[in-house]
């Protein structure tokens, strides 16, 4: 498996975002809550939800191999699946 992480994306996710304020964090929290209420186990990491929320608000698509959870909890987010 080859994984690539762009550090600028991580910085965008974890540093304060003056343009959107807490919007990404609130969207990630809502998705996490929906996941847990649907019986989701703690195997999914909160950063996955932060990345999904950030992508939905700030990007036009997300490159991922994890189709299911992003498609379920971030409807409308365009996914690029290799």
ChimeraX attribute file (.defattr): number of C-alpha atoms within 10 A of each C-alpha:
attribute: neighborCount
match mode: 1-to-1
recipient: residues
	/A:1	2
	/A:2	3
	/A:3	4
	/A:4	5
	/A:5	7
	/A:6	7
	/A:7	9
	/A:8	9
	/A:9	12
	/A:10	13
	/A:11	11
	/A:12	13
	/A:13	19
	/A:14	14
	/A:15	8
	/A:16	13
	/A:17	13
	/A:18	7
	/A:19	8
	/A:20	12
	/A:21	10
	/A:22	12
	/A:23	14
	/A:24	23
	/A:25	19
	/A:26	13
	/A:27	20
	/A:28	23
	/A:29	16
	/A:30	15
	/A:31	22
	/A:32	22
	/A:33	12
	/A:34	14
	/A:35	18
	/A:36	13
	/A:37	10
	/A:38	9
	/A:39	8
	/A:40	12
	/A:41	10
	/A:42	10
	/A:43	6
	/A:44	13
	/A:45	10
	/A:46	14
	/A:47	14
	/A:48	15
	/A:49	24
	/A:50	22
	/A:51	20
	/A:52	26
	/A:53	26
	/A:54	22
	/A:55	21
	/A:56	20
	/A:57	14
	/A:58	13
	/A:59	12
	/A:60	10
	/A:61	15
	/A:62	17
	/A:63	12
	/A:64	11
	/A:65	11
	/A:66	11
	/A:67	12
	/A:68	9
	/A:69	15
	/A:70	23
	/A:71	14
	/A:72	13
	/A:73	19
	/A:74	18
	/A:75	10
	/A:76	11
	/A:77	19
	/A:78	16
	/A:79	17
	/A:80	11
	/A:81	10
	/A:82	6
